[in-house]
Amino acid sequence: MIKHIIVLIFFSQVAFAQFDTLWTKTYEEELDSLTMYGESLQPTLDGGFVVLGQESAVGQSSVLLMKADSDGEHLWTKTLPHKTYENVDAFSIDETSDSGLVVLTMESNFSCSGTVDSTSKAILVLFRLDANGDTLWTRSYIQDYINYDDLCQYPDFKGLVLRDDNLLFFGCFYLNGEKKTWLMKTDPVGDVIWENTYDMDDALDITEGQEGSLFITGGYGVQGQPATAYIVKIDSNGNLEWTEYETLSLSTRGDKIHSTIDNGFVVCGQYSSDYYIGPWLWKTDSLGNTEWDMGLEGQGINGLGNLVHHPDGTYIIAGYVGMGELSYSLLNMNDSTSNSFTYEGFSPAIDIKSLTADTQITLLQYSGIVKTRYISTHCTADDGTDGVELWSECYSIENTTELDLSYIGVTGEISPEIGNLINLSSLILKENQLGGEIPPEISYLMNLTQLDLGGNQFTGEIPPEIGSLTNLNILDLAGNQLTGTLPPEIGNLANLTELELGGNQVMGAIPLEIGNLESLTFIHLEYNQFTGEIPAEIGNLTNLVWLNFVHNQLTGEIPSSICNMDMNWSDPNNFNISENQLCPPYPDCIEEYVGDQDTTNCVQVSIMDETFPLTHKLHNAYPNPFNPVATLNYDLPENELVNITIYDMMGRVVKTLINDQQTAGYKSIQWNATNNTGQPVSTGLYLYTIEAGKFRQTKKMVLMK
């Protein structure tokens, strides 16, 4: 017998979980004059999502794609071009492993709202797009299919990107007078690998399971058309392995099928009796054996859009209630406990997808988007309140405001559940043995003023979502193994006073947005792989007391705006930019304090720009200590005779590198640790001296073998 779930309506926090709305968006302005009716959602690898839709509900004239980021900000809208016929239908969208998109559409020379006759034809069209929605190529299939009434009544087609990057196409339509289910597998460029038909005339959805197997569901299950929902397993070569039917005495229909975290399946659809049609779920094991059935009629969900399965086992179901108002239902995996949330004034849900482990995006009728966050409670804290389990301890969601686990040898990773501690103002995990990536859910901790993850083994990129923590005063990620670029969203942290990123592998340019951090007193980016020029916006940081950019790959000239800052330039504990590739001329305020710079690549730039030094200068050897070659850079303000000689510590000549007339400019020469006879010299301290006109200067360098 079907279970009837008693559902309680809440709007904020329930007994075992919290379900929050993060934001809602509509896109009338961004879509300009286009009227877009959404069909489905596709989360993207960059954290955003794409909406697939059509310009009108009947007699469609175009297929539209709209891309937004994780905050719902519109990025682009694209219209897919017609290939053969003027009427188009949008069926499905999926993402490829290279962040591209696969969109399946149908084109026809007729409209279902118009006249359909023997001249009516239709084809399936596959669009392969890049990450920006631009068409790379198209393919067409099922050429000129002509069972017109069937296409108007049962337009069920779907395209999937499989785990092996091959493509799968699914549909149910008439072949030689019989309605059958059709599957076609192609390679990533659309060339057919195999094609099969099956004796099922009511298949509605398909998903990929373990090891490349395919699972299909369907069944009419409506009043006047009794049928039983089923699951069919197809192997990766297109062979039918088994069929399992739902055992309920009522008529049932499977509309959508999903793999579950326990390797089973859940089918969502509807059941019907002589008097009632209601929303319905069917849970099976991996072999299609029924574990439970549940009806949700009239109690929180009157109609299903779709569902997602949270890692804690909860099903988050999006649909509608009453006269078409948006509604969500939270259903526990193992029993009949359920909770529901109704949103007055919102249109019904068309689709829902997981954006991260704890966040979801829901597509509403007419292309509105709702982003939600589900917070699972796994434990009861010592104070009796709902808690979150982290590193084998239960922390109160309500009452945990500070968490300091520094220097105690904590291992493992930061769980995404950290985002549930929404009242945290201070999170200090420094000097432990934590690894893995910093979860983007850390951005939910909007009250944080201090985030200290220094001295661990975190990898991956700094999540751009960290820019949401606008109350931060201290951000310390030093001494990890972070890679990627410093996200420009860092510029959102207007209250930041300390930024510590030293000792990672962060690369790319220092973002211009760094100049937004006008409250900064401390910035350490040393021992990374930053490249490019120091942005002129650095001059906005007039409150800086400490700046350390040592040992990066910064190039170009230092902006004169750096002199806007009032700091102790001469103290390397306050100001240090040595061991880069920064080029002279240097700003007056720091001319004597730039430290060791590899200016090898500055010479050509200087000659091209026809700029010359104003004074003589012999720079520090680079690297120092060195093995086996040291580069010696020097500045000549005028044409003159130049002599550069290497001496040992006894004052004996080791090698004369140059003794010749040279033109003015920024110069460079190398010593390969050999003497005047070409023999290698021994490890030790050496002097190098330049004589140019009346100028003479000597410096030291160390050869270390």
N, C-alpha and C positions, 0 to 999 in steps of 0.2 A: 504493500500500500504506500502511496505517496505521502511524504511527510509535509504537513502544513506548518510553516514556521511562524511563530508569534514574534512580530517585529516591533520594537520600541523606537519611536522617533526622537532623535536628539539633534542638537545643532552645534555642539562644541566638543565636549569630552564625554566618552562613554566609559563603561566599567573597566574595559581591558585594553583600550586603545584610544588614540586621539587622531582625528581626521580634520585637517585644517585646509582652508582655501588660501593659497599663496597669492594668486592673482587671477583676474579674468580679463580677457581681451576680446575686442571686436575689431574688424579691420576695414570698415567702410572707407575711411580716408585713404588708407594705403592701397586699396583695390581700385580707387578712383571711381569710374563709372561702371565697373564690372560688378555683376551680381553673381556671387560665387556660392554654390551649394556644395558643401563638403561631402565627400564620399568616404575617405579614410585618412588615417594618420600614419606617418613613418618617422620615428625617432632617428636621429642621425648621430654618427660617431663623434661629431664635434659638440655634442650636448644639446643641440637644437632639435628642430623637427620640421617636416614638410607636410602640408595639407594637400591632398589630391581632391579636386572638385571639378564642377562643371559650371558653365556660365548661366544655365537655366535648367529648371527641373524637367521640362518636357520639350522635345524638339531641340536637343542640345546643339549648340553651334560651335562650341570650343571646349577643350580640356584645359584646366588651369592648375598650376602648381604655385604654392606660396610657401616660402621658407622664412622661419623665424628662429631667433636664438633661444637659449634656455630661459631668458626673462620675458619671452614673448615679443621681443622687438622685431619688427618686420625687416627682413633683409632683402628679399626680392620676390617678384611675381613673374611667372613665365607662362605664356600660352603655347601649347603644343600645336604645330602646324598640321593641317590636313594633308594626307598623302594621296588619297584616291577619291573618297566620297565626302559629301558636305555635312552629313549628320554624324555626330560622334558621341560615344559613351565612355566614361572613365570607369575602369574596373578595379585596378589594383596598383599598388606601388610597393617597392621594396628597395633596400639599400645593398650595394655591392661592397666587397671588402676594401675597395679603394675609395670609398665614400661617394661613389657614383650612385645613380638611381636607375631602376628598371620600372617602366610604366607600361601597363597593358591597357589598350583601348580597343573599341570597335568602331569602325566607320561603315556607314550604310548610305544608300541613295534614297532612303525612305525614312519617314518619321512615324513612330508608333501612334501618334495622335492624328496622323493623316491616312491616306489611302495606301493599302498594302496589296500588291498584285504580283503577277508573274514576272514583272520587270524588276522587282525589288531584289537587291543584292547587298551583301555585307561581308566584311573581312575583319579579322583580328590584326591589330597593328601593335608591334612591340617597339618602344622607344628606349634606347640606351642613352642616358644623359650623364654629364659630368657632375661634380659636386655643386656647380653653379647653376644647374638646370639647363645647360646648353646641350643640344642634341649632338651626339657622336655618330650614331647610326640608327637605322630603323630596319625592321624585318616585318613581313606580313605572312599570316597563316590562315588556314581554313578559307581558301580563296572563294569568294562569291557564294557563300552559304545562302540558301534560298528558302529555308523553312521559316517564313517571315513571322507568322503568328507565334511560333515557339520563341523566337528571339525577343518579341515584345513581352511575352508572358513570363519567360524564364531566362533572363539575361545573366546567367551565373558563370563567370569566367574569373580566373585568378592566376597571377604569375608570382612565383617564389624564387628567391635567390637561395640555393641550397648551401650547406656548410662547405661543400667542395668547390664553390663558386660556379657550378653549373646552374642552369635555369630549369624550372619546371612550370608547365602550363596545364591548367585544369579547367574543365567545363562539362556541361551536361546538355546535350542537344540531339536532334534527330540525325541519324545516319542510315540511309537506305530504308527509310520509312519507320525505323525504330529509334526510340529515344535511348541513348546510352551515355555513360560517363567516359570522358576522353582525357587521357593524359599524354603529354609529350615532354620528353626531357631533351634539352639541348646543351651544347657547350656554352662557355661564357659569351661567345659572339653570335649565338643564335642558330648554329648548325645542329640539325636533328641528330641525337644519339639513338633514341628509340621513341616509338609512338604506339599507344595501345588504346583499345576501347574495352569497356566492361559492362555487364548486364545489370546496370543500376540506372533507373530512370528518374531518380529523385535526389542525387548527390548535391550537396550544397556548400561544403567547405573541405579543405585539406590542410594538413600540417606535416612538417617533417619531424620524425622521431629520432630515436637513437640509431646510430650506424647507418644513417641514410635511408631508413625505411620511411614509407609514407602512410598516412592514416587519413581516411575519408569518413565523413559523416553525412547524414541526410535523413530522408523520410518526410512524407507530407504532413501527417499528424494534425490535420485541421478538420473542423466540422464538415461532415459530408465526404471527407477523403481520408478514411482511417488508414493508418500506417504505423510502423514501429521504427523508432530511431535505431541506428546501427553504427558500428565502427568497422571499417574494412582496412586490413593491413596489406600494403603493396610493397614488395621488396625493391631494392635500388635499381633492379633491372626491369621493373614493370610487371613482375609476376604477382598474381593475387595469392596471398598466403592463408588468410582466414577472414571470416565475417562473424561478428558477435552482435546480437540484437539486445536491445533494452527489454526487460521482462515485465514492465508495467502493463496492467490490463487496459489502460486508457491509450488513446492514440497519442503518439509522441513524434516530435520532429527535431532533428539536430541541425541547428543553423550555423554554429561555429564550434570548432574543436581546438583545444589547446593541450600541449604537453604540460604535465605538472611536475613539481620538484621531487616527487617520489617516483618518477618515471612512469606514472600512470597518465590518464587523460581525463579531462573534464569537457563535457559537451554542454553548451548552453543553447536553448531553443524554447519550445513551448509544448504543452500538452493540451489535450482537449477532451471534453466529455460531451454529452448531448446538450448541455446547457452552458458550458463555460470554456473559455480559452484562457490559459494562464502561462506566465513565464516559468521556466523549468530548467533544472540542472541535473546532469547525470555524471557521476564519478565512477571511473573504472580503474582497474589495475593495468599493468603493462600488456596483458593479454586480452583486454576488453571485458573482463569479468566485472559485473556490477558490484560496487561497494556501497553506493547509496544513490537515491533519487530525492530531489527536493523541489517542491513547487513554491513559488514566491508570490502567488497571485494576491493582488489587492493589499499587500502589507509591506509597503516600502518600495516595491518594484512591480509595476503593472506591465512594463515592457522592457525588454533587454536591448541594450546597444551592443555591449561587449564586456569582457572582464579581463583582469590581469591577476596574476598569482604572486603574492608577496613572498619573499624568502622565509617568513615565519609561518607560512601555510595558509594565511588568510586570503580569501578570494575577494577582490574589490570589484564590485559589479556596478556598471554605469548604465542607466536607462531613464525611465520616466515613471511618474506616478500621476494619478488623477487625470486631469485634462491635458496632460503633456508637459508637466513641470519636471525639470532635471532632478534625478534622485540617484543616490548611491546606496548600496547595501554592502556591509562587511560581513562575510560569512566565514566562520571558523572551519578549518579543514576537517576536524574530527568529530564534530557534534553539531547540533542544530541551533547553537547560539548565533544570533545575527543582530546587527544594528544597522539603522538606516538614517540617511541624512537627505532632507528635501530642500531644494533651493527655489524659493518662490521667485517668479519672474524670469527664470531661465528656461530656454527651450530644451527639448529632449536631447539625450546623448545619442550620437551616431556611432562613436568609437572611443575607446580608451586604450592607452599604451603606457608602459612604464618608461619614464625618462631616466631615472636612476633607481637604485634599490628601494628608496623610500618616497619618491615623487612620481606623480602621474600627470599626464595631460589628457584632457577629454575634449573631443570634437563635438560641438553642438550643432544642431540643425541651423543652417544659414552661416556656418563657418565661425562661430564664436569658439573661443578656447578657454578652458578652465584648468589651472595648474593646482594640484592638491598635494598634500603631504600626509602620508599615513605613518603614525608613530606607534610602534608596537611596544607594549609593556611586557617584559619577560619576568619581572620579579617584584617583590615588595621590599622596600627599603626598611632600614632599622626603625625609622620614625613612623612606619605604617603607611606611608604614601606610595603611590605607583613609582616604580624605579626602572632603571636600565642597567643591564648587566654588562660590565666592562672589566676585562682582566680579572674575572672571577669574583668581582665585588658588585654589590647592588647599590646604585647611586640614585637618590631621590630626584625625580624630574623637577618637582616643585621647589625643593629646598637646597639643592646643590648649587651654590653660587661661586665657589672656588674649588679647584681641583689641582693639587700639587703632588705629583708622583715622581719628582726629580730624584736622581741619584739612588734609586732603589733596585735597579736591575730589571725593570719591566721589559718583557719580550713580546713578540708577536707583532700585530699591526693595529692601527687605529680603526676600530669598527665604524662603519657608517652610522651605527646607532648613537655615536657621540653627538650627532646632530639633534638628538632628543633632549639633551640637557640645555634647554633654551634659556634658562636663567643664569647660566655661567657668565661670570665677568672675568675670570682668570683661569687659564688652562696652561699648566706648566708641566711638561713631560721631559725636560732636558736631561742629558747625560744618562740615557738608558740604552737598551739594545733593540729599540723598535725599528721595524723595517716596513717595506711595502710603500704604496703611494699614499699621499695625504688625501683623504676622501673629500670630495666636493661638498659632502653634507656638513663639513665643518663651517660652511658659510651660514648655516642656520643659527649659529650662536651669535645672534645680533647684538647681544649685550657685552661681548668680550671687549675688555680694554687691554689685556695682555695675553699673547699667544706665544709660548716659548717651547719650540720643538727641537732646539739645538742639541748637537752632540749625540745624534742617533744614526740610523742607517737608512733613512727614507730615500726612496728612489722616485723616478718619474718626474713629471713637470709640476711646477707650482700651479695649483688649480686657479684659473682666472676668477672663480667664484669667491676667492678670498677678498676680492675687491668689495664684497658686500658688507664686510665687517667695519663699517664706517666709524665705530666708536673706539677702534684700536689705538692705543698709545705705543705699545711695544710689540714688534713682530720679529722674532728670532728664529731663523731656520738654518743657522750656521752649522758647519761641521757635519753635513749629511752627504748624500750622493745624488742630489737633485740635478736634473738635466733640463733641456729645453730652454725656452726664453723666459725673461722676466715679463709677465703679462702686463699690458698697458693699464689694466684695471687697478694696478697698484696705486695709480694716481688718484683713485677714489678715496684713499685713506687720509683724509684731510687732517685728522687729529693725531696722526702718527708722529711720535717724537724720536723713536729708535727703530732703525731698519738694519738688521744683521743677517746677511746672506753669505758671509765669507766661508771659504772652504767647501764649495760645492763644484758642480760642473755646468753651471748655468752659462749659456752662450747667447750670441746675438747682440744686438745693440741695446744700450741702456735706453729705455723708452723715454720719449719726450715728456710723458706725463709725470715723470719724476719731479718735474718743476712745480707740480701742484702741491707737493708735500711741504708747505711753507713752515710747518711747525717742527720739522725735523731738527734735532740737535746732533744726531749720531747716524752716520751711514757707513756701513762696512760691506764692500763688495769684493774684498781681496780674494785672491787665489780661486778665481773662476776662469771662464773663457769668454768674457765679454769682448766684443769686437766693435769696430766703427769708432766714430768720434764721440767725445764727451759732449752731450747736448748743451746748447747755449742756455737752456732753461735751468741748468744747475745754478745759475746766478740768482734764481728766485729764492734759494734756500739760505736766506740771510741770518737764520738762527743757528746754523751749523757750528758746532764746536769740534767735532771729529769727522774726518773724511778719509777713508782708506780704500784705494782702488789698486793696491799693489798686485803685481803678477797676474795681469790679464793680457789681452791682445788689442788694447785700445790704440787707435791710430789717429792720424790727422793732427791738426793744430788744436791747442787747448783754447776754448773760447775766452775772450777777455772778460766776459761777464762773471767769471769765477772770482774776480777781484771785488765783486759786490759783497762777498762774504768777509766778515771780520773775524779771522781766527789766527791762531798762533802758527803761522806758516813754517817757521823754522824748526818746530818740534815735530819730529816724525811720528810721535804718538798722537798728535792732533791732525797732521796733514801728511799723507803719503800716497804718491801716485807712481812710484818707481816700478821698474821692471815691466814697462809697456813699450809701445812703439810710437810714442807721441813726438811730434815734429816741432822743431823751432821755426820761427821765433816764439819764445814763451812769454806769457803776460808778465809785466814788470813785477807784480806782487809775488810771483812764485819762481821767477827766473833762476834763482839760486837754490831752489828746493825741489826741483823735479826729479832728482835722483837719477838712477841708471835708466836710460832710454835707448832702445835699439832704433837708431835713425837711418838704418841701411836703405830703407825704401823712401826716405824723405828726400834724398839727393836729387833724384830725377824730377820729383815734383817741384823742387826749388828751382831747378834750371828751367823747367818749362814755364814756371811763373815769373822767371827772371827776377827773383828776390835773392838778396845776399845778406849774410850776417853783418851786424854792425860792429862786432868785436871778435878778437881771437878767442877761441876756447878749445880745450882738450877735454873730451867727455870721458866718463868712466868706461872701462873695457866692458864688453858684453859678450857672453856671460862672464861672471867673475865670482867664484873660481870658474875655470874653463878647461875643457878637454874635448877635442884636440885643437880647436880653432877659437881665437878671440877676435872680435871686431872692435876696431878703434875708430871712433868718430871724432872729427875736429872741424872747426869753423875757420874759414879764411875770409876776412873782410876785403882783401885786395889781392892782386896778382903778385906773387913773390916766390922766392926760393924757400923750399920746405925740406926739413930733415926730420925724420922720425926714426929713432934708434932704440933698440931693446938692450938693457944692461942687466947683469946679475947683481946680487947684493954686495959684491966686492967692487962694483963699479967698472967691471970689464965689459967691453962691447960683445954682445951675443949676436945681434943681427941688425943691419941697417935696412929698414923697410922701404924708405924712400929718401932720395937726396936729389931733388929736381925742382924745376920751375913749375908752379901750378897757378891756375886761374882762381879767382875768388869764388866762393861757394861753400856749401855744406859737403864735407868730404868724408870718405870712409876707406879704411884699409884693414886687411886681416893679417894676423900672424898665426902660422901653423905649428908653432912650438918647435921650430928647427933653427940651427945657427947659420952663420954665413957660408958654411961648407955643405949645408943641407942635411946635417945629422940631427936626429931628435935630441932635445935637451931634457934634463931630468926634472922631476917634480920640485916645486919650490916657488919662492917669491921673486918676481922680476919687476924692474922699473921700465917705464917707457916715457921717452922725452920727445917733445916737439920743439923745434926751433924754426920760426918763421919771421924773417926780418929781425926786429928787436924783441919779439915775443918768445918767451921760453917757459915751458911748464912740464912738470914731471908728475906721474901718478904710478900707482902700484897695481899689480894683478898677480893672481895665484894660479899656477898650473897644477892641476890635481889629476893624477893618473890612477 
